Amino acid sequence: MAQKKPLDISEFAPKSMLHVKETRVERARFPVIDVHTHLAWAAKSEKGVPLSEGRRFPAKPEELLAVMDAKNIRTMVNLTGGCGKGVRECVARYDRPHPGRFVTFTEPWWSKAHEAGYPQFQADAIARAKADGARGLKILKTLGLYLRERTVEGPLVKIDDKRFDPMWDACGQLGLPVAIHVSDPEAFFLPADRTNERFEELNNHPDWSFHGRDFPSNAELLEARNRVFARHPKTQFITLHVGNFAENLAYVSECLDRFPNMHVEIGARIGELGRQPRTSRRFFERYQDRILFGTDAVPGGVETPQQIFGTALYEIYYRFLETEDEYFDYAPAPVPPQGRWRIYGLGLPPGILEKVYNRNAAALLKI
Ligand SMILES: [Zn+2]
């Protein structure tokens, strides 16, 4: 008998022997509003906390528009517009020269969060950002996982810390939705060992692990977030990455039932939704008025294949939402980057597709 040879998991590249339908969806069935993209970054950040008003830009608007036109994307929402001068730079670069094609969100002044007078300053800054052209507020997972009492030192600042209450209220009063990312995949809070389903991803990005040290658990982060939703019922929250818990749609459903001001976006989580297609399909049917299309696309990003802005990425999302194709890749990459599994299409009917692709976002963004 031939001796068994061990194979390094990173070398394993099985080709599926399934002879099943492969549908290419080059354009979305309805015009798309992608509510989750990153078309700018803080020029300076430290330990997960953006620290500068100034922005750096990963692409020219013309390069983005070429892909948008080819893929039937009407509007891209740049969530990381920053604050102060950053918002003005983004609006001048994207929104104003290309009306209707780009939307900019503002972000909190994290570096000032420890200062006396911050709560009112931050609320006023939201109003100024709106006057400068911002259409919403973005919260990165900075809040809860990176921001500390002395910005990058000291104890972690809690998501439901009272100092942010005037900011959440200002968003409600000004009609600006809050796109919020808290926590991360549940597996990132567990040991990165051989039982972790995202072992390879965590092995490639060890800094993505929130296991141990002084990090709260996934459940604590989500409960703190829920207390914010309960305290600010007039503020609309778009919970990114499928309510920040795509692995547990029962939990997300419970939250949606509890908080009428909560909505969900699907960016970078079709790998989760698509491996539980029957549960996902029921989720889309039940919450069809509260689910928004998003990708978390980053132009030129190579670190995270599931987020590389381009035609391949959008075609995968469209195939997932529109077809009943089986067992296909959720990211344009030779190895599935978030875990070694494949996905199944939802085959959503046109009525739901239109809501998810644009109607729900248009209502929240008032466009
Ligand atoms: Zn994102």
Boltz pocket constraint, residues with backbone or C-beta under 6 A from the ligand:
constraints:
  - pocket:
      binder: B
      contacts: [[A, 36], [A, 38], [A, 296]]
      max_distance: 6.0
